[in-house]
């Protein structure tokens, strides 16, 4: 393993219209498309071509990249995605697919996931209550939702059988309205036979219209801590390390950004957007603070050129709730089987 994790928001389109998505909403962007560098939109017309994406994937062998989280938009609705995954796997890089779970109801997708030896599949599900989940994560076609997500998880687990991979887990966005989901979705993940569960506190900018309604605050900290502490009393599924609880509480208790000592962003973790832009991490604060001279892209360059040198972790003064969701990414190896040494 060589040390770098990439969170790759591969494509902009999605078949859901999540109201708190970090891509914003189609409805808002039809009237006011974002213009700032690093601000995402499901309506983006700047997504990289397959040629550019494939060229970067072909440059992965011999680089420091050890693991790529393929996210979106919804990556599994893009037809070439599994060919890309195959190229990444051929380079000796681990792949974690991040999906809303609905495409897992297509047998040919599940078959390709198994055939390509994907390391893990993370499915987004925000409640055991279908009404809550589908209110905040509505399907754009008005047809699919909570039951389809559960059916997709079951289909993948059934097809996997007794194989070690892919590991299957659930990610849950935690807001002021569903703190109970920390424990109830963990129980659901266990009942389904999932391997891991990650509760992630919502990250909304202060100007977001849902910030006041959904963002966790210091008042919520005791309830959040109690719920997170309960996770470590269960034998399954696997959950983030106990230190994650402290990071979450720090993030929701501070009203202003603070220092993160020896931050892994920009040394061990990078964020790639659909247009190929490369950022030190997914934090909106960090992206906004990046000067134009430091803007980079995977277009026309290689993984070794971008991530070829092991730098020293530096302190970052922008620690916020944006950052907390990155800790499970950096600890994700605990959810995966040990890597066998190369002969």
C-alpha positions as CSV (number, residue, x, y, z in Angstrom):
1,X,0.0,0.0,0.0
2,X,1.4,3.4,-1.0
3,X,-0.4,6.0,1.1
4,X,-2.8,8.2,-0.9
5,X,-6.6,8.0,-0.9
6,X,-8.6,9.8,-3.5
7,X,-12.3,10.7,-3.1
8,X,-13.3,11.0,-6.8
9,X,-16.7,12.6,-7.5
10,X,-16.7,11.0,-10.9
11,X,-19.7,12.4,-12.6
12,X,-22.3,15.2,-11.9
13,X,-25.7,13.6,-12.8
14,X,-27.7,11.7,-10.2
15,X,-31.0,9.9,-10.2
16,X,-31.9,11.3,-6.7
17,X,-32.5,14.9,-5.8
18,X,-31.2,14.9,-2.2
19,X,-32.1,18.2,-0.6
20,X,-28.8,18.5,1.2
21,X,-26.5,17.2,-1.4
22,X,-23.1,18.7,-1.7
23,X,-23.8,19.2,-5.4
24,X,-26.7,21.5,-4.6
25,X,-30.1,21.0,-6.1
26,X,-31.0,21.1,-9.8
27,X,-34.0,23.4,-9.0
28,X,-31.7,26.1,-7.5
29,X,-29.1,25.8,-10.2
30,X,-31.5,26.1,-13.1
31,X,-32.0,29.7,-12.2
32,X,-28.5,30.5,-10.7
33,X,-25.8,28.1,-11.8
34,X,-22.7,28.3,-9.6
35,X,-19.7,30.0,-11.2
36,X,-17.0,29.7,-8.5
37,X,-14.2,27.2,-8.9
38,X,-14.8,24.1,-6.9
39,X,-18.6,24.6,-6.5
40,X,-20.4,21.5,-7.8
41,X,-23.7,21.2,-9.7
42,X,-25.7,18.3,-11.0
43,X,-26.2,20.4,-14.2
44,X,-22.5,20.8,-14.9
45,X,-21.5,20.6,-18.5
46,X,-17.8,20.5,-17.7
47,X,-17.4,16.8,-16.7
48,X,-14.3,15.2,-18.1
49,X,-14.6,13.0,-21.1
50,X,-14.0,9.3,-20.9
51,X,-10.8,9.7,-22.8
52,X,-9.4,12.1,-20.1
53,X,-10.6,9.9,-17.3
54,X,-9.2,6.7,-18.8
55,X,-5.8,8.4,-19.4
56,X,-5.6,9.3,-15.7
57,X,-6.6,5.8,-14.7
58,X,-3.9,4.4,-17.0
59,X,-1.3,6.5,-15.1
60,X,-2.1,4.9,-11.7
61,X,0.4,2.0,-11.8
62,X,3.5,2.8,-9.8
63,X,1.9,5.9,-8.2
64,X,1.3,6.5,-4.5
65,X,-2.4,6.0,-4.9
66,X,-3.6,3.1,-2.7
67,X,-7.4,3.5,-2.6
68,X,-10.0,5.4,-4.6
69,X,-13.6,6.1,-3.5
70,X,-15.7,6.4,-6.6
71,X,-18.6,8.8,-5.8
72,X,-20.8,11.2,-7.7
73,X,-23.4,12.2,-8.5
74,X,-24.4,8.6,-8.8
75,X,-21.5,6.7,-10.4
76,X,-23.4,3.5,-11.2
77,X,-25.8,5.3,-13.7
78,X,-22.8,6.1,-15.9
79,X,-22.4,3.2,-18.4
80,X,-18.6,3.1,-18.6
81,X,-18.1,3.2,-14.8
82,X,-17.2,-0.5,-14.4
83,X,-14.7,-0.4,-17.2
84,X,-13.0,2.4,-15.3
85,X,-13.2,0.4,-12.1
86,X,-11.6,-2.6,-13.9
87,X,-8.7,-0.3,-15.0
88,X,-8.2,1.0,-11.5
89,X,-8.2,-2.5,-10.1
90,X,-5.7,-3.6,-12.7
91,X,-3.4,-0.9,-11.5
92,X,-3.4,-2.5,-8.0
93,X,-5.5,0.2,-6.4
94,X,-8.4,-0.5,-4.1
95,X,-11.9,0.7,-5.1
96,X,-14.8,1.7,-2.9
97,X,-18.0,2.4,-4.8
98,X,-20.2,5.0,-3.2
99,X,-23.8,4.7,-4.4
100,X,-27.4,5.4,-3.5
101,X,-28.1,1.7,-3.9
102,X,-30.9,1.9,-6.4
103,X,-28.7,0.7,-9.4
104,X,-27.8,-2.4,-7.4
105,X,-31.2,-3.8,-8.4
106,X,-29.8,-4.3,-11.9
107,X,-28.3,-7.8,-12.0
108,X,-25.7,-6.9,-14.6
109,X,-24.3,-4.2,-12.4
110,X,-24.0,-6.5,-9.4
111,X,-22.4,-9.1,-11.7
112,X,-19.8,-6.6,-12.8
113,X,-19.1,-5.5,-9.3
114,X,-18.3,-9.1,-8.3
115,X,-16.4,-9.8,-11.5
116,X,-14.2,-6.7,-11.1
117,X,-13.3,-7.6,-7.5
118,X,-14.5,-4.2,-6.1
119,X,-13.2,-3.9,-2.5
120,X,-16.3,-2.3,-0.9
121,X,-19.6,-0.8,-1.7
122,X,-20.9,2.1,0.5
123,X,-24.7,2.7,0.2
124,X,-26.3,5.9,1.4
125,X,-29.4,5.5,3.5
126,X,-30.5,8.1,6.1
127,X,-33.2,6.3,8.1
128,X,-35.1,3.1,8.8
129,X,-38.2,5.3,8.2
130,X,-39.0,5.2,4.5
131,X,-41.0,8.5,4.7
132,X,-38.1,10.4,6.3
133,X,-35.5,9.0,3.9
134,X,-37.5,9.6,0.8
135,X,-38.5,13.1,1.8
136,X,-34.9,14.2,2.1
137,X,-33.5,11.9,-0.6
138,X,-36.3,11.9,-3.3
139,X,-35.9,10.1,-6.6
140,X,-36.0,12.3,-9.6
141,X,-38.4,10.0,-11.3
142,X,-40.8,9.9,-8.3
143,X,-40.8,6.1,-8.3
144,X,-37.7,4.7,-6.5
145,X,-36.8,5.1,-2.9
146,X,-36.2,3.4,0.5
147,X,-37.5,-0.1,-0.4
148,X,-35.4,-0.1,-3.6
149,X,-32.2,0.8,-1.6
150,X,-32.8,-2.1,0.8
151,X,-33.6,-4.5,-2.1
152,X,-30.3,-3.4,-3.8
153,X,-28.3,-4.0,-0.7
154,X,-29.9,-7.5,-0.3
155,X,-29.3,-8.3,-3.9
156,X,-25.6,-7.5,-3.6
157,X,-25.2,-9.4,-0.4
158,X,-27.0,-12.4,-1.8
159,X,-24.9,-12.4,-4.9
160,X,-21.7,-12.0,-2.9
161,X,-22.5,-15.0,-0.8
162,X,-19.6,-16.2,1.3
163,X,-17.0,-14.3,-0.7
164,X,-14.8,-11.8,1.2
165,X,-15.4,-9.0,-1.2
166,X,-17.0,-6.6,-1.7
167,X,-17.4,-5.4,1.8
168,X,-20.9,-3.8,2.0
169,X,-21.8,-0.9,4.3
170,X,-24.2,1.9,4.9
171,X,-23.4,5.6,5.2
172,X,-26.0,7.7,7.0
173,X,-26.2,11.5,7.0
174,X,-27.0,12.6,10.5
175,X,-29.0,15.9,11.0
176,X,-30.8,17.4,14.0
177,X,-33.9,15.5,12.9
178,X,-32.5,12.0,12.8
179,X,-29.9,11.6,15.5
180,X,-31.7,8.3,16.4
181,X,-30.5,6.9,13.1
182,X,-27.0,6.5,14.5
183,X,-28.3,3.5,16.4
184,X,-31.4,2.4,14.4
185,X,-29.6,2.3,11.0
186,X,-26.7,0.5,12.6
187,X,-29.2,-2.2,13.8
188,X,-30.7,-2.3,10.3
189,X,-27.2,-2.7,8.7
190,X,-26.6,-5.6,11.1
191,X,-29.9,-7.3,10.3
192,X,-29.2,-7.0,6.6
193,X,-25.8,-8.6,7.0
194,X,-23.7,-5.5,6.2
195,X,-20.1,-5.3,7.1
196,X,-19.8,-1.7,8.3
197,X,-21.8,1.4,9.2
198,X,-20.7,5.0,9.1
199,X,-22.8,7.9,10.6
200,X,-21.7,11.2,9.1
201,X,-22.8,14.5,10.5
202,X,-24.3,16.8,7.9
203,X,-22.1,19.5,6.4
204,X,-23.9,22.6,5.2
205,X,-22.5,26.0,4.7
206,X,-23.9,28.7,6.9
207,X,-25.7,30.3,4.0
208,X,-27.5,27.1,3.0
209,X,-31.3,27.4,3.3
210,X,-31.4,24.2,5.4
211,X,-28.5,25.1,7.7
212,X,-30.7,26.3,10.6
213,X,-33.1,23.4,10.4
214,X,-30.6,20.5,9.9
215,X,-27.1,21.4,11.0
216,X,-26.0,19.9,14.3
217,X,-25.2,22.4,17.0
218,X,-23.6,22.4,20.5
219,X,-27.1,21.8,21.9
220,X,-27.2,18.4,20.1
221,X,-23.8,17.3,21.2
222,X,-24.9,15.2,24.3
223,X,-27.4,13.3,22.3
224,X,-25.0,12.7,19.4
225,X,-22.3,11.6,21.8
226,X,-24.6,9.1,23.6
227,X,-25.7,7.7,20.3
228,X,-22.2,7.3,18.9
229,X,-21.0,5.7,22.2
230,X,-23.7,3.1,21.8
231,X,-22.2,1.9,18.5
232,X,-19.2,0.5,20.3
233,X,-21.3,-1.7,22.5
234,X,-22.4,-3.8,19.4
235,X,-20.4,-6.6,17.9
236,X,-21.5,-5.8,14.4
237,X,-21.4,-4.1,12.0
238,X,-18.0,-2.5,12.1
239,X,-18.0,1.3,12.8
240,X,-15.4,4.1,12.9
241,X,-12.9,4.0,15.7
242,X,-13.9,5.5,19.0
243,X,-11.7,8.5,18.3
244,X,-14.3,9.5,15.6
245,X,-16.8,10.4,18.3
246,X,-14.5,13.0,19.7
247,X,-13.9,14.5,16.3
248,X,-17.7,14.7,15.6
249,X,-18.3,16.4,19.0
250,X,-15.5,18.9,18.4
251,X,-16.9,19.8,15.0
252,X,-20.5,20.4,16.1
253,X,-19.5,22.1,19.3
254,X,-17.3,24.8,17.7
255,X,-19.1,27.7,16.0
256,X,-16.0,28.8,14.1
257,X,-13.2,26.8,12.3
258,X,-10.3,25.7,14.4
259,X,-6.9,24.1,13.9
260,X,-6.5,20.5,12.8
261,X,-3.0,19.5,13.7
262,X,-1.0,17.4,11.1
263,X,-4.0,17.3,8.7
264,X,-4.0,14.5,6.2
265,X,-5.6,16.7,3.5
266,X,-3.2,17.4,0.7
267,X,-0.8,14.7,1.7
268,X,-2.7,11.4,2.2
269,X,-6.1,12.5,0.9
270,X,-7.2,14.4,-2.2
271,X,-10.5,15.3,-3.8
272,X,-11.2,15.0,-7.5
273,X,-14.2,16.7,-9.0
274,X,-16.1,15.8,-12.1
275,X,-14.3,18.4,-14.2
276,X,-11.0,16.9,-13.1
277,X,-10.1,19.6,-10.6
278,X,-7.9,18.3,-7.7
279,X,-8.2,19.7,-4.2
280,X,-6.4,18.9,-1.0
281,X,-9.7,17.7,0.5
282,X,-13.5,18.0,0.1
283,X,-13.9,20.8,2.6
284,X,-15.8,23.7,1.1
285,X,-13.8,26.1,3.3
286,X,-10.5,24.6,2.1
287,X,-11.5,24.7,-1.5
288,X,-12.6,28.4,-1.3
289,X,-9.3,29.3,0.4
290,X,-7.2,27.6,-2.3
291,X,-5.5,30.3,-4.4
292,X,-5.8,30.1,-8.2
293,X,-2.1,29.4,-8.5
294,X,-2.7,26.1,-6.6
295,X,-5.6,24.9,-8.8
296,X,-4.8,21.6,-10.4
297,X,-6.4,19.0,-12.7
298,X,-6.0,15.4,-13.6
299,X,-6.5,16.4,-17.3
300,X,-3.3,16.0,-19.2
301,X,-1.2,14.9,-16.2
302,X,-0.5,11.7,-14.3
303,X,-1.1,10.3,-10.9
304,X,2.7,10.2,-10.2
305,X,3.0,13.9,-11.2
306,X,0.1,14.9,-8.9
307,X,0.7,12.6,-6.0
308,X,4.3,11.5,-6.4
309,X,6.0,12.9,-3.4
310,X,5.2,12.0,0.2
311,X,4.8,15.4,1.9
312,X,4.7,16.2,5.6
313,X,1.3,16.7,7.2
314,X,0.7,20.4,8.0
315,X,-1.7,22.1,10.4
316,X,-4.9,23.4,8.9
317,X,-6.9,26.3,10.5
318,X,-10.1,25.3,8.8
319,X,-11.3,22.3,10.8
320,X,-15.1,22.2,10.8
321,X,-17.9,19.8,10.4
322,X,-16.9,19.5,6.7
323,X,-13.8,17.7,7.9
324,X,-15.3,15.1,10.1
325,X,-16.6,12.9,7.3
326,X,-13.0,12.5,6.1
327,X,-11.9,10.6,9.2
328,X,-13.7,7.4,8.2
329,X,-12.1,7.6,4.7
330,X,-8.6,7.6,6.2
331,X,-9.5,4.8,8.5
332,X,-11.3,2.7,5.9
333,X,-8.6,0.0,5.8
334,X,-10.1,-1.3,9.0
335,X,-13.3,-2.2,7.1
336,X,-11.4,-4.2,4.5
337,X,-9.6,-7.6,4.5
338,X,-5.8,-7.3,5.0
339,X,-3.9,-6.8,1.8
340,X,-1.8,-9.7,0.8
341,X,1.9,-8.8,0.0
342,X,2.8,-9.0,-3.6
343,X,4.9,-12.1,-4.5
